């Protein structure tokens, strides 16, 4: 009786494909990468190219018809006072939100990285990720009710006798309003709440990479806690802070929903693009506005790469 062959015969198409991919691993790699690369190249990069092309068109001020002729006139309109206000307002809000997220996220991330162990580490991740599981719109509308004049914040301030303090804050020119829900302060608070998890996680990953031996060496050399923070912890955590800021800064720049619901209806870049492309029908100016965050983030990503931020992602 002859022994069974070491290699079983091919039984169908699946076996033949398996053998083919085993003999030609590069073919398997090409099959796996082709769909996402097509999506990236055609849908994403293609839409960006169409957007860039639209930004070099202009719109006839009398007929409202888009003139498909190469011109820099639309980019020149970005330097008008009302459009520059939108750009500056967006960049300032993005920067302030990023700083606010970093300040709030650092102690949370530091505790999770240095002290949380076992089930407490799991509770930390659950607490950070849980807000991301609920609807974005539900959270924003909930904050509008919380910050409204009849909301829980005003109620709590009234109970603690802090209404004069709240009124004084809301009377600050430029950032105040009739209530927190109709002020830049309210817009800032909602932005910080929504994007805070995107700052905590990269920062926590960076802080976990800080060797305990370096902290012990700093203490052995007589450094105080504040000196250790300034010279050891903060520089080593900077890549994580920059990585988190990539998310908070870019997401704030592009958001158009929060400024519509919370705040004083002042336009940001995302809202301007939404309104110009939809209501006004000025697609070239909307495209030119959309190019601004792309340019800003390209510069920002280049700086972040130089600082080693991608190591903390």
Backbone as a ProteinNet text record, in pm:
[ID]
protein_1_A
[PRIMARY]
XXXXXXXXXXXXXXXXXXXXXXXXXXXXXXXXXXXXXXXXXXXXXXXXXXXXXXXXXXXXXXXXXXXXXXXXXXXXXXXXXXXXXXXXXXXXXXXXXXXXXXXXXXXXXXXXXXXXXXXXXXXXXXXXXXXXXXXXXXXXXXXXXXXXXXXXXXXXXXXXXXXXXXXXXXXXXXXXXXXXXXXXXXXXXXXXXXXXXXXXXXXXXXXXXXXXXXXXXXXXXXXXXXXXXXXXXXXXXXXXXXXXXXXXXXXXXXXXXXXXXXXXXXXXXXXXXXXXXXXXXXXXXXXXXXXXXXXXXXXXXXXXXXXXXXXXX
[TERTIARY]
85.6	0	89	73.3	160.7	121.4	221	190.7	116.8	36.1	-39.3	58.6	27.9	118.8	128.4	247.6	269.9	189.5	166.8	91	-42.3	-150.5	-282.9	-314.1	-387.1	-421.8	-516.6	-507.9	-595.8	-740.2	-831.5	-969.4	-1064.6	-1016	-1106.6	-1036.5	-1118.4	-1063.4	-993.9	-1051.2	-992	-851.5	-835.1	-702.8	-604.7	-650.8	-561.5	-518.9	-613.6	-579.2	-483.3	-507.7	-418.5	-276.8	-264.4	-132.2	-67.1	-146.9	-94	-40.2	-117.6	-73.8	45.7	52.9	167.2	296	283.8	402	439.9	341.3	365.3	310.4	382.7	331.3	310.7	388.4	368.2	233.8	186.8	55.7	-53.6	-39.2	-134.9	-133.7	-13.5	-2.5	-71.7	-54.3	-117.6	-269.4	-321.3	-466.8	-523.2	-450.2	-498.4	-492.5	-390.4	-371.5	-445.6	-480.5	-543.6	-674.9	-770.4	-896.8	-878.3	-803.6	-788	-709.9	-611.8	-536.4	-624	-713.1	-806.3	-900.7	-947.2	-1034.3	-961.5	-839.4	-761.5	-731	-691.1	-649.4	-764	-873.5	-984.8	-1080.7	-1127.2	-1231.6	-1172.9	-1067.5	-1016.1	-928.3	-820	-731.3	-799.5	-886.4	-959.9	-1051.4	-1120.7	-1208.2	-1128	-1009	-923.6	-874.4	-841.2	-797.5	-910.6	-1032.6	-1147.9	-1173.5	-1155.2	-1171.8	-1069.2	-944.2	-838.8	-866.6	-915.3	-947.8	-1059.7	-1162.5	-1274.5	-1230.2	-1128.3	-1084.1	-1019.5	-978.1	-918.3	-1022.2	-1149.8	-1257.3	-1309.2	-1401	-1463.4	-1611.5	-1686.3	-1830.6	-1868.5	-1954.4	-2001.1	-2092.9	-2058.6	-2131.8	-2273.5	-2301.5	-2434.4	-2524.6	-2471.4	-2554	-2542.1	-2434.3	-2412.9	-2365	-2324.4	-2277.2	-2126.8	-2082.4	-1940.1	-1869.8	-1766.6	-1687.1	-1566.1	-1560.8	-1453.7	-1331.9	-1275.5	-1154.5	-1052.6	-927.3	-823.1	-801.5	-811.7	-792.9	-758.3	-690.4	-660.2	-752.8	-856.7	-949.7	-1016.9	-1054.2	-1124.5	-1034.6	-905.3	-812.8	-793.5	-799.9	-791.3	-907.8	-1026	-1141.6	-1122.7	-1035.7	-1009.3	-949.8	-886.3	-821.3	-915.3	-1041.8	-1138.8	-1159.1	-1199.6	-1207.9	-1297.7	-1416.4	-1510.4	-1460	-1386.7	-1332.9	-1210.3	-1126.9	-1012	-1057.8	-1169.2	-1223.9	-1260.8	-1318.7	-1355.8	-1231.4	-1128	-1005.3	-937.1	-923.1	-856.2	-937.4	-1069.1	-1155.3	-1140.6	-1135.1	-1122.4	-987.2	-880.7	-747.1	-732.3	-786.2	-778.1	-856.5	-977.9	-1057.8	-989.1	-932.4	-863.2	-744.5	-668.5	-552.5	-594.5	-698.1	-743.5	-801.1	-877.9	-933.6	-822	-720.2	-607.3	-535.1	-510.9	-445	-532.8	-663.4	-754.6	-758.4	-762.3	-760.9	-631	-518.4	-389	-381.8	-431.7	-427.6	-514.5	-633.6	-722.9	-675.8	-618.2	-582.5	-456.8	-364.3	-234.7	-247.2	-316.8	-324.3	-397.1	-499.7	-571.6	-478.6	-407.6	-317.4	-200.7	-150.7	-37.2	-78.2	-196.9	-243.2	-260	-318.3	-340.1	-208.2	-108.6	19	105.8	101.6	195.4	134.8	3.5	-54.4	-163.5	-238	-349.1	-295.6	-346.9	-305.3	-428.1	-419.4	-522.9	-658.6	-757.7	-894.2	-908.7	-824	-833	-788	-694.3	-654.4	-771	-842.6	-959.1	-1068.3	-1088.2	-1188.2	-1148.6	-1019.3	-972.6	-1007.4	-972.4	-1002	-1152.7	-1228.8	-1373.7	-1427.6	-1375.7	-1421.2	-1386	-1268.7	-1227.5	-1306	-1330	-1394.1	-1546	-1603.8	-1749.4	-1820	-1772.1	-1840.5	-1839.6	-1741.4	-1734.7	-1839.6	-1901.3	-2000.5	-2138.6	-2160.6	-2290.9	-2291.8	-2410.5	-2426	-2363.6	-2291.7	-2229.1	-2333.9	-2442.6	-2546.3	-2616.5	-2639.5	-2705	-2619.8	-2489.5	-2400.6	-2401.4	-2398	-2394.7	-2524.7	-2638.8	-2767.9	-2784.6	-2730.5	-2735.2	-2657.6	-2540.5	-2461.3	-2530.7	-2605.1	-2680.1	-2782.4	-2848.6	-2944.5	-2875	-2759.6	-2685.4	-2638.8	-2594.7	-2538	-2641.4	-2766.6	-2869.5	-2895.4	-2963.1	-2990.7	-3074.6	-3158.6	-3239.5	-3177	-3052.7	-2988.8	-2933	-2869.1	-2820.3	-2703.1	-2623	-2509.3	-2558.7	-2655.9	-2712.1	-2781.8	-2852.4	-2919.7	-2818.7	-2708.5	-2606.2	-2539.7	-2513	-2453.2	-2546.5	-2676.7	-2773.6	-2777	-2768.2	-2770.5	-2648.3	-2534.6	-2411.5	-2384.7	-2478.3	-2461	-2354.6	-2332.9	-2227.5	-2282.6	-2411.4	-2468.9	-2397.2	-2360.7	-2285.2	-2152.6	-2085.4	-1959.2	-1985.4	-2091.5	-2126.3	-2163.4	-2240.2	-2278.1	-2156	-2060.1	-1938	-1856.9	-1851.6	-1779.1	-1848.6	-1982.1	-2056.5	-2056.1	-2019.8	-2015.1	-1879.5	-1784.8	-1653.2	-1669.1	-1624.6	-1642	-1566.5	-1629.9	-1563.8	-1589.2	-1606.1	-1625.7	-1754.8	-1820.4	-1942	-2067	-2181.7	-2310.4	-2422.7	-2544.5	-2659.8	-2657.8	-2601.1	-2587.5	-2466	-2430.7	-2316	-2342.5	-2466.8	-2499.5	-2496.9	-2490	-2484.5	-2356.8	-2249.6	-2122.4	-2008.5	-1895.1	-1775.6	-1729.1	-1756.9	-1718.4	-1788.8	-1917.8	-1992	-1940.3	-1909.8	-1853.9	-1723	-1638.8	-1510.8	-1532.8	-1625.3	-1650.5	-1697.2	-1784.8	-1834.9	-1725.2	-1645.5	-1534.1	-1438.4	-1405.3	-1311.9	-1369.2	-1496.7	-1558.6	-1557.7	-1592.5	-1605.2	-1470.2	-1365.4	-1235.4	-1138	-1173.2	-1079.8	-1025	-1105.5	-1048.7	-936.4	-942.9	-839.5	-706.6	-709.2	-586.2	-535.4	-625.8	-586.1	-508.7	-559.2	-500.7	-358	-326.2	-186.1	-94.6	-145.6	-64	-36	-134.8	-114.4	-14.1	-20.4	75.2	217	233.7	366.9	419.5	333.8	377.1	412.7	348.9	382.8	523.8	576.5	710.6	819	780.1	879.9	934.3	1063.2	1117.6	1112.1	1069.9	1067	1207.2	1309	1447	1489.7	1436.8	1472.2	1412.1	1292	1230.8	1306.4	1347.5	1424.7	1560.5	1623.5	1753.7	1740.4	1632.9	1611.1	1595.9	1520.6	1504.3	1635.9	1715.7	1844.9	1941.7	1926.8	2014.3	1967	1861.3	1815	1713	1658	1558.3	1424.7	1358.5	1225.1	1124.3	1000.2	897.9	872.7	873.3	850.7	967.2	1089.7	1204.3	1200.5	1160.5	1148.8	1042.7	934.3	828.2	878.3	948.1	992.2	1102.3	1192.6	1312.3	1305.8	1215.4	1209.9	1072.7	968.7	836.5	780.8	778.5	714.5	785	920	984	957.1	955.8	931.3	785.1	694.9	552.3	513.8	603.8	570.7	526.5	589.6	538.6	392.5	351.7	212.2	120.2	166	85.6	66.4	174.5	165	76.5	89.2	4.7	-142.2	-174.8	-313	-360.7	-271	-310	-341.6	-282.6	-315.6	-464.8	-517.9	-660.5	-744.3	-716.2	-800.5	-798.4	-680.8	-669.9	-742.8	-718.1	-779.3	-929.5	-974.6	-1117.4	-1192.8	-1132.6	-1197.1	-1204.7	-1098.5	-1098.7	-1207.6	-1231	-1324.3	-1467.3	-1492.7	-1626.9	-1721.6	-1840.6	-1940.5	-2072.5	-2083.7	-2207.6	-2213.3	-2105.8	-2105.3	-2126.6	-2058.6	-2084	-2227.6	-2297.9	-2437.5	-2530.1	-2496.5	-2586.5	-2552.4	-2423.7	-2379.3	-2294.3	-2324.3	-2247.8	-2337.8	-2275.2	-2349.7	-2366.2	-2357.9	-2377.9	-2266.7	-2155.6	-2041.4	-1985.1	-1945.7	-1902.9	-1757.3	-1733.4	-1600.7	-1577.9	-1457.1	-1424.8	-1518.2	-1539.6	-1626.2	-1767.7	-1820.4	-1955.3	-1961.8	-1855.8	-1852	-1853.2	-1776	-1774.2	-1912.5	-1973.9	-2106.8	-2209.6	-2207.7	-2306.8	-2278.2	-2152.1	-2118.6	-2147.2	-2117.6	-2138.4	-2286.3	-2359.6	-2499.3	-2595.2	-2607.7	-2706.8	-2669.4	-2546	-2505.2	-2471.4	-2431.9	-2396	-2264.7	-2180.1	-2049.9	-1944.8	-1945.2	-1854.2	-1706.9	-1664.1	-1521.6	-1471.8	-1549.7	-1506.6	-1509.9	-1608.2	-1612.2	-1488.8	-1447.9	-1328.4	-1203	-1196.3	-1080.3	-1072.2	-1187.3	-1189.2	-1143.6	-1186.2	-1150.4	-1001.4	-935.5	-791.9	-713	-767.8	-695.7	-662	-757.8	-720.7	-621.7	-632.8	-539.8	-397.1	-377.6	-244.1	-193.4	-281.7	-242.2	-200.4	-277.9	-246.7	-123	-96.6	27.1	149	143.7	253.2	261.1	144.6	139	194.2	156.9	206	355.6	405.9	550.5	624.8	574	635.2	622.7	504.4	483.7	577.4	599.9	693.6	835	873	1006.3	1021.2	909.1	911.2	892.1	875.8	858.9	721.5	618.6	484.4	424.4	458.5	396.3	440.1	546.6	588.3	488.7	404.9	309.9	170.7	151.6	18.4	-11.5
-119.6	0	124.3	209.2	326.8	434.6	507.9	615.4	730	805.3	920.6	1031.4	1105.7	1212.7	1322	1383.2	1487.8	1613.3	1639.7	1758	1713.9	1761.3	1723.4	1789.6	1724.2	1785	1903.7	1997.2	2113.6	2069.5	2125.1	2079.6	2183.3	2301.3	2401.4	2533.5	2635.3	2767.2	2827.4	2807.2	2864	2809	2679.3	2618.9	2672.9	2688.8	2740.4	2884.5	2964.9	3103.2	3107.7	3020.4	3014.9	2979.1	2879.6	2840.5	2952.4	3020.5	3130.6	3243.3	3281.3	3388.7	3346.5	3215.2	3167.7	3172.9	3140.5	3143.8	3288.1	3377.1	3516.8	3612.7	3630.2	3716.2	3861.7	3906.9	4045.3	4062.1	3957.6	3962.6	3976.1	3903.7	3914.9	4056.6	4112.4	4249.4	4348.8	4328.1	4417.4	4406.1	4284.1	4264.6	4331.2	4323	4381.9	4534	4590.1	4735.1	4809.7	4741	4811.3	4879.6	4813.8	4883.6	5009.9	5004.3	5129.2	5236.5	5195.5	5295.7	5359.8	5281.5	5338.7	5436.7	5398.9	5488.9	5618.1	5603.7	5722.4	5806.9	5742.7	5818.1	5880.7	5804.4	5853	5938.8	5885.9	5955.5	6070.6	6044.1	6147.1	6248	6199.9	6291.8	6352.7	6275.1	6329.3	6443.3	6428	6535.4	6658.1	6635.7	6749.3	6822.7	6745.9	6809.1	6890.4	6835.4	6909.9	7035.2	7024.1	7140.4	7247.9	7206.2	7301.8	7368.5	7291.2	7347.4	7449.6	7419	7511.4	7643.4	7639	7761.1	7860.3	7813.5	7903.8	7957.9	7925.1	7984	8108.4	8176.9	8293.1	8291	8375.8	8382	8520.9	8525.4	8653.4	8719.1	8841.6	8907.2	8945	8955.5	8995.8	8875.4	8775.5	8659.3	8546.3	8544.4	8436.3	8307.7	8314.2	8196.1	8180.7	8058.9	8032	8040.2	8121	8134.4	8042.3	7942.9	7843.1	7895.1	8001.5	8062	8077.6	8039	8044.4	8188.8	8208.8	8341.4	8327.9	8427.4	8433.5	8531.4	8575	8671.8	8619	8490.8	8433.2	8429.4	8396.4	8398.8	8541.2	8637.9	8777.1	8816.6	8755.3	8786.6	8740.3	8642.1	8597.4	8708.3	8806.4	8913.8	9031	9017.9	9117.7	9111.4	9224.3	9234.7	9127.1	9107.4	9011.4	8867.9	8838.2	8703	8680.6	8781.7	8770.5	8754.2	8818.5	8801	8654.8	8590.3	8449.7	8362.9	8387.4	8307.6	8327.7	8453.3	8482.9	8427.4	8442.7	8390.9	8239.3	8171.7	8025.8	7982.1	8046.9	8009.5	8037.7	8150.4	8182.3	8081.1	8048.9	7950.7	7815.3	7774	7645.1	7641.6	7751.5	7757.5	7754.7	7832.1	7837.7	7703.5	7639.3	7507.9	7405.9	7412.2	7320	7338.9	7463.5	7491	7444.3	7472.9	7428.9	7278.3	7206.8	7060.3	7008.1	7070.9	7025.8	7043.7	7157	7183.2	7083.7	7056	6962.1	6817.8	6785.6	6646.7	6601.9	6694.6	6653.1	6580.8	6636.9	6561.8	6429.1	6423.4	6297.1	6193.9	6235.6	6143.7	6103.4	6196.2	6164.6	6061.6	6079.5	5982.8	5844.6	5841.7	5712.9	5645.5	5725	5668.1	5623.2	5695.3	5666.9	5587.8	5597	5538.5	5435.1	5448.4	5356.3	5218.8	5117	4980.1	4888.6	4781.3	4680.1	4733.1	4711.4	4750.5	4902.3	4975.4	5121.9	5173.4	5102.7	5139.3	5117.2	5006.5	4978.6	5083.2	5122.2	5225.1	5357.8	5387.1	5510.3	5511.9	5404.4	5399	5404	5337.6	5340.8	5482.3	5552.4	5687.9	5784.5	5764.9	5852.9	5823.4	5696.1	5657	5664.7	5656.4	5651	5769.9	5895	6005.9	5994.1	5923.6	5909.3	5812.5	5736	5638.7	5701.3	5818.8	5883.1	5974.3	6012	6092.7	6230.4	6272.9	6405.6	6514.6	6508.1	6611.2	6611.4	6494.7	6487.5	6558.5	6536.3	6601.1	6752.8	6800.2	6944.7	7009.1	6949.1	7005.7	6996.7	6890.4	6880.7	6994.5	7026.7	7137.4	7272	7285	7408.9	7430	7321.5	7330.7	7355	7291.6	7309	7452.9	7514.7	7649.1	7759.5	7722.6	7823.6	7905.6	8018	8107.5	8038.8	7943.8	7868.6	7732.1	7711.9	7582.1	7557.1	7439.4	7395.2	7478.9	7533.3	7615.6	7743.2	7809.6	7930	7895.6	7781.8	7737.6	7712.5	7645.5	7618.3	7747.7	7839.8	7968	8047	8041	8110.1	8050.2	7915.6	7849.9	7881.2	7905.3	7935.2	8085.4	8165.4	8310.4	8363.8	8294.4	8334	8398.1	8433	8494.3	8624.2	8712.3	8832.6	8800.2	8693.2	8653.5	8606.9	8525.4	8478.1	8594.4	8689.9	8806.9	8890.5	8899.9	8976.5	8910.5	8777	8704.6	8723	8716.1	8729	8871.3	8966.8	9105.7	9144.3	9051.3	9079.7	9101.6	9214.5	9241.4	9139.2	9098.3	9009.5	8862.9	8820.5	8677.9	8649.6	8752.9	8734	8732.4	8736.3	8735.1	8736.6	8715	8712.9	8592.1	8482.6	8361.8	8285.3	8180.2	8100.2	8032.9	7998.5	7929	8020.5	8151.2	8246.2	8329.4	8270.1	8342.5	8256	8321	8246.7	8155.6	8195.2	8111.4	7976.2	7979.6	7854.4	7771.3	7836.9	7765	7697.7	7769.7	7715	7593.7	7602.2	7492.2	7366.7	7383.6	7267.7	7206.7	7290.5	7238.5	7157.3	7210.6	7141.4	7007.1	7006.1	6880.4	6776.6	6818.7	6724.2	6665.6	6749.2	6703.4	6658.6	6670.8	6636.2	6493.4	6391.7	6255.6	6243.6	6322.8	6314.9	6374.3	6449.7	6500.8	6407.7	6346.7	6263	6139.9	6070.3	5941	5952	6043.9	6055.6	6102.4	6190.5	6239.5	6127.6	6044.9	5932.4	5833.3	5809.5	5718.8	5773.1	5904	5964	5957.3	5982.9	5982.1	5841.8	5739.2	5601.9	5564.3	5637.7	5608.6	5680.8	5762.5	5829.6	5728.5	5694.7	5593.1	5639.5	5550.7	5582.3	5611	5547.8	5568.5	5714.3	5782.4	5922.8	6010.4	5978.7	6054.3	6030	5904.3	5873.2	5940.9	5944	6010.2	6159.9	6218.6	6360.8	6389.9	6302.9	6321.4	6300	6200.7	6174.4	6291.1	6365.1	6479.8	6606.8	6592.3	6704.7	6794.8	6755	6838	6830.8	6943.9	6946.9	6891	6876.7	6822.9	6916.4	7045.3	7141	7140.2	7124.5	7116.5	6988.8	6877.6	6751.8	6763	6831.5	6848.8	6932.1	7043	7133.2	7072.5	6998.7	6953.6	6809	6728.3	6587.1	6550.6	6566.8	6516.7	6594.2	6726.8	6806.8	6793	6800.2	6782.2	6645.3	6540.1	6406.6	6385.5	6462.8	6452.5	6540.1	6627.6	6721.6	6653.4	6543.2	6476.8	6435.1	6387.7	6351.1	6471.2	6582.8	6705.2	6753.7	6751	6795.1	6700.1	6569.2	6472.2	6496.3	6521.5	6551.7	6681.6	6779.9	6909.6	6901.3	6803.2	6784	6756.7	6672.4	6641	6761.1	6817.2	6924.2	7047.3	7082.5	7201.7	7182.7	7070	7047.9	7027	6953.2	6928.6	7057.4	7144.8	7272.9	7360	7361.9	7443.7	7401.4	7272.6	7224.2	7208.8	7222	7199	7312.5	7276	7376.7	7358.1	7252.6	7224.3	7298.9	7290.9	7357.6	7507.7	7578.5	7723.2	7757.4	7665.8	7690.8	7677.8	7587.2	7554.1	7632.6	7644.4	7713.3	7832.6	7947.7	8068.3	8177.5	8280	8397.5	8400.5	8284	8269.8	8333	8371.2	8420.1	8305.5	8336.7	8231.5	8191.7	8059.9	8002.8	7945.1	7898.2	7852.2	7739.8	7640.5	7529.1	7574.2	7665.1	7716	7801.3	7879	7961.4	7874	7765.3	7672.9	7612.4	7570.9	7509.7	7606.5	7730.7	7828.3	7877.2	7900.5	7950	7845.8	7720.4	7615.5	7579.5	7589.8	7549.6	7663.6	7754.9	7861.7	7965	8014.9	8123.4	8074.9	7950.2	7897.7	7949.8	8004.8	8058.4	7949.3	7850	7736.2	7775.9	7866.2	7903.3	7961.7	8051.3	8109.2	8003.5	7914.5	7804.9	7717	7689.2	7607.8	7679.5	7812	7888.5	7887.3	7899.6	7891.4	7753.1	7648.7	7512	7485.2	7558.1	7539.8	7594.1	7693.1	7755.5	7653	7572.6	7471.5	7368.4	7335.5	7237.6	7290.3	7416.3	7476.3	7487	7533.9	7548.4	7413.9	7308	7176.9	7115.1	7141.9	7093	7151	7280.7	7344.4	7287.5	7271.1	7219.2	7076.6	6992.5	6854.7	6848.4	6940.1	6943.7	6977.4	7075	7109.9	6993.9	6928.2	6816.9	6700.6	6675.6	6568.4	6601.2	6728.2	6769.2	6749.1	6762.9	6747.2	6603.8	6510.5	6369.4	6334.5	6414.4	6392.3	6260.7	6217.3	6097	5971.7	5981.6	5867.3	5838.1	5939.6	5922.3	5886.8	5873.3	5841.7	5692.5
0	0	0	-102.2	-115.3	-16	36	132.7	65	146.3	95.8	57.1	-49.1	-90.9	15.1	25	126.1	96.2	-33.6	-73.5	-129.9	-69.3	-114.1	-247.6	-333.2	-463.1	-444.2	-539.7	-535.3	-557.7	-471.3	-477.2	-535.3	-568.8	-622.2	-645.1	-676.9	-705.5	-584.4	-466.4	-345.1	-322.3	-341.8	-324.4	-427.2	-550.8	-654.9	-624.6	-575.9	-540.7	-421.7	-324.7	-208.5	-251.1	-338.8	-387.5	-467.3	-548.2	-629.1	-541	-438.2	-349.6	-264.3	-232.3	-152.1	-234	-365.8	-452.1	-488.4	-492.2	-534	-427.2	-317.7	-208.5	-250.6	-349.2	-393.7	-463.4	-528.6	-591.6	-485.4	-375.6	-264.9	-207.1	-191.4	-139.7	-233.2	-363	-460.5	-454.5	-438.6	-429.8	-305	-194.6	-69.6	-70.8	-136.7	-132.2	-242.5	-350.4	-463.2	-426.6	-358.2	-326.3	-241.6	-127.3	-50.3	-125.1	-207.7	-283.7	-391.1	-451.7	-547.7	-479.7	-361.6	-286.3	-251.9	-203.5	-167.5	-290.3	-398.9	-516.2	-593.1	-608.6	-691	-610	-498.8	-422.5	-342	-263.9	-173.9	-247.3	-307.8	-377.9	-500.2	-565.5	-679.2	-639	-525	-477.8	-436	-377.8	-341.8	-466.1	-569.5	-694.4	-756.7	-755.1	-807.4	-725.8	-593.6	-506.9	-539.6	-555.9	-589.6	-723.9	-819.7	-950.7	-939.8	-861.5	-844	-781.3	-697	-628.9	-724.7	-842.9	-941.9	-1040.7	-1018.8	-1096.3	-1022.8	-1083.7	-1019.9	-1051	-982.3	-1003.1	-1051.7	-1148.5	-1201.5	-1099.1	-1058.3	-951.9	-993.3	-1123.2	-1168.9	-1193.7	-1266.3	-1300.1	-1198.9	-1119.4	-1024.4	-1086.9	-1213.7	-1285.7	-1266.3	-1242.2	-1223.8	-1358.8	-1366.8	-1489.4	-1479.1	-1564.5	-1560.2	-1636	-1585.5	-1640.4	-1528.3	-1558.2	-1455.9	-1409.4	-1276.2	-1219.2	-1070.9	-1018.3	-875.1	-803.2	-872.9	-815.8	-690.4	-691.6	-576.6	-453.8	-472.9	-359.4	-309.3	-399.8	-357.1	-268.1	-290.7	-207.7	-63.6	-41.6	96.2	181.2	117.7	191.7	218.5	178.2	218.5	369	427.7	573.9	634	574.9	633.3	622.1	515.6	499.9	587.3	600.7	690.7	834.8	872.5	1006.8	1031.7	930.3	944	964.2	884.8	894.2	1028.9	1069.8	1197.6	1314.1	1308.9	1415.4	1427.5	1314.6	1315.4	1371.9	1326.7	1374.3	1523.3	1570.2	1712.9	1795.6	1752.4	1826.1	1825.9	1711.7	1704.7	1799.8	1805.8	1894.2	2040.2	2076.1	2215.3	2258.4	2171	2202.8	2222.4	2139.7	2152.1	2284.9	2322.5	2451.2	2566.4	2559.3	2664.7	2678.5	2567.2	2570.8	2630.9	2595.9	2648.2	2799.5	2849.7	2993.8	3070.1	3018.5	3086.5	3070.9	2956.1	2928	3001.7	3029.2	3084.4	3218.6	3320.1	3446.6	3432.9	3345.8	3325.4	3262	3157.4	3089	3179.3	3260.1	3348.8	3453.7	3512	3611.5	3548.1	3428.6	3362	3326.4	3287.4	3243.5	3360.5	3471.2	3580.4	3695.6	3715.6	3836.4	3809.3	3701.3	3675	3636.9	3701.2	3673.7	3673.8	3598.3	3599.6	3558.5	3646.9	3613.4	3604.9	3677.7	3671.4	3535.1	3474	3337.1	3240.9	3258.8	3174.2	3197.7	3323.4	3354.4	3290.8	3290	3226.3	3078	3007.3	2863.8	2838.2	2922.7	2907.3	2927.8	3030.7	3057.7	2946.1	2883.8	2774.2	2647.3	2619.3	2494.1	2499.7	2619.6	2630.5	2564.7	2582.1	2513.9	2362	2305.2	2159.6	2106.8	2195.1	2151.5	2131.8	2184.9	2171.5	2049.2	2006.7	1885.8	1903.2	1800.7	1801.2	1817.9	1741.3	1747.4	1882.3	1940.2	2070.6	2175.6	2170.3	2267.5	2251.3	2127.7	2104.4	2149.6	2115.6	2157.8	2309.8	2370.4	2516.3	2581	2524.1	2577.2	2555.6	2447.1	2425.2	2537	2578.1	2688	2821.1	2840.1	2965.3	2981.7	2871.8	2877.9	2858.2	2830.5	2806.4	2932.8	2914.4	3027.2	3134.5	3092.8	3188.8	3218.1	3179.7	3194.1	3331.7	3344.1	3474.4	3524.3	3433.3	3475.7	3544.8	3482.9	3545.1	3675.2	3678	3800.5	3912.4	3880.6	3981.7	4028.4	3935.2	3972.9	4062.9	4035.7	4120.1	4260.1	4267.7	4398.1	4482.2	4417.8	4490.9	4500.9	4453.5	4460.5	4367.3	4255.4	4161.2	4033.8	4035.3	3915.8	3878.7	3977.1	3939.1	3870	3913.1	3849	3706.4	3687	3553.5	3462.6	3515.9	3435.7	3400	3492.9	3464.7	3354	3355.1	3250.2	3115.4	3116.6	2991.6	2937.1	3021.8	2976.1	2917.3	2915.8	2858.1	2708.3	2657.1	2512.9	2427.3	2318.9	2224.1	2245.5	2372.2	2399.3	2473.2	2526	2604	2518.5	2587.6	2518.8	2618.3	2570.9	2660	2753	2706.7	2787.3	2737.6	2810.3	2768.2	2633.4	2607.5	2482.6	2361.7	2383.8	2271.7	2278.1	2324.4	2337.8	2286.5	2260.2	2221.7	2334.7	2459.8	2573	2563.1	2532	2516.2	2400.1	2288.5	2174.2	2212.4	2285	2332.1	2422	2516.5	2609.7	2536.5	2438.7	2365.3	2279.6	2214	2135	2222.9	2339.4	2428.9	2472.4	2508.4	2551.6	2439.4	2318.5	2207.1	2167.5	2164.6	2112.7	2221.7	2350	2457.5	2448.4	2417.9	2408.8	2306.3	2199	2095.9	2142.3	2250.9	2310.1	2419.5	2493.8	2606.8	2560.9	2461.5	2423.2	2369.6	2274.6	2231.2	2344.3	2430.1	2540.8	2639.9	2665.6	2756.6	2699.2	2568.4	2504.2	2514.4	2500.4	2510.2	2653.1	2751.2	2891.3	2938.8	2881.7	2919.5	2875.5	2776.4	2726.6	2805.5	2901.1	2985.1	3085.1	3080.9	3171.8	3317.4	3404.4	3547.8	3599.1	3539.5	3583.6	3565.8	3462.5	3442.3	3551	3594.6	3704.2	3834.8	3856.1	3977.2	3974	3855.6	3843.6	3869.5	3822.6	3845.8	3994.2	4064	4209.1	4281.8	4239	4303.1	4287.2	4176.6	4153.3	4224.3	4302.1	4382.5	4316.2	4201.1	4133.1	4206.4	4214	4273.1	4173.6	4219	4129.8	4012.2	4040	3931.6	3832.4	3882.7	3792.8	3709.9	3771.5	3698.6	3589.1	3623.2	3522.6	3405.4	3434.4	3328.3	3242.2	3302.3	3230.5	3181.2	3236.6	3199.4	3140.8	3221.1	3181.7	3062.6	3075	2970.2	2834.9	2827.7	2695.4	2633.9	2717.6	2663.4	2626.2	2689	2655.9	2537.4	2493.2	2386.4	2256.6	2213.1	2091.6	2103.9	2221.7	2242.3	2239.7	2296.2	2295.1	2152.3	2074.2	1934.6	1854.5	1881	1810.1	1841.5	1967.9	2003.8	1943.5	1936.8	1881.9	1732.9	1663.7	1522.1	1507.7	1596.9	1592.3	1635.2	1752	1805	1715.1	1663.8	1580.2	1447.3	1380.5	1249	1260.3	1361.4	1377.1	1409.4	1488.6	1519.1	1394.7	1315.4	1194.4	1096.9	1086.1	985.7	1033.2	1163.1	1214	1174.7	1131	1094.8	1170.2	1251.9	1323	1456.4	1535.4	1665.7	1652.9	1560.6	1549.2	1509.3	1442.4	1407.8	1527.3	1620.7	1730.6	1856.6	1886.9	2008.1	1967.9	2024.5	1992.7	1939.1	1886.2	1840.3	1688.5	1624.6	1479.8	1397.2	1458.6	1381.1	1298.5	1177.9	1086.3	1110.2	1101	1099.4	959.6	932.8	797.4	754.4	840.5	805	774.1	856.6	834.4	708.5	682.8	561.9	436.7	437.2	323.1	303.2	412	404.8	346.5	393	347.1	205.8	174.3	41	-66.8	-36	-135.1	-147.3	-36.1	-36.9	-63.8	34.3	24.9	-79.5	-74.8	-163.8	-304.3	-318.8	-449.6	-503	-415.2	-456.9	-435.8	-523.4	-508.3	-514.6	-603.1	-604.9	-472.1	-410.9	-283.3	-172.8	-176.8	-79.7	-93.4	-218.2	-241.7	-193.6	-216.6	-170.7	-18.6	48.1	194.7	240.9	169.6	208.6	193	102.1	81.6	200.9	270.5	382.9	491.1	543.2	642.8	590.8	460.4	403.5	409.5	370.8	373.5	516.9	607	747.5	804.8	777.6	834.2	770.4	642.9	581.9	652.6	680.2	754.9	895.8	957.3	1094.6	1101.1	1005.6	1003	977.9	896.4	872.3	1000.8	1076.3	1204.7	1302.5	1305.6	1396.5	1367.1	1239.7	1202	1247.9	1235.5	1281.6	1431.9	1504.9	1651.8	1696.2	1602.3	1637.9	1689.2	1651.7	1705	1657.1	1536.6	1482.8	1559.4	1638.2	1719.2	1829.7	1865	1973.8	1925.3	1796.1	1743.4	1760.4
[MASK]
+++++++++++++++++++++++++++++++++++++++++++++++++++++++++++++++++++++++++++++++++++++++++++++++++++++++++++++++++++++++++++++++++++++++++++++++++++++++++++++++++++++++++++++++++++++++++++++++++++++++++++++++++++++++++++++++++++++++++++++++++++++++++++++++++++++++++++++++++++++++++++++++++++++++++++++++++++++++++

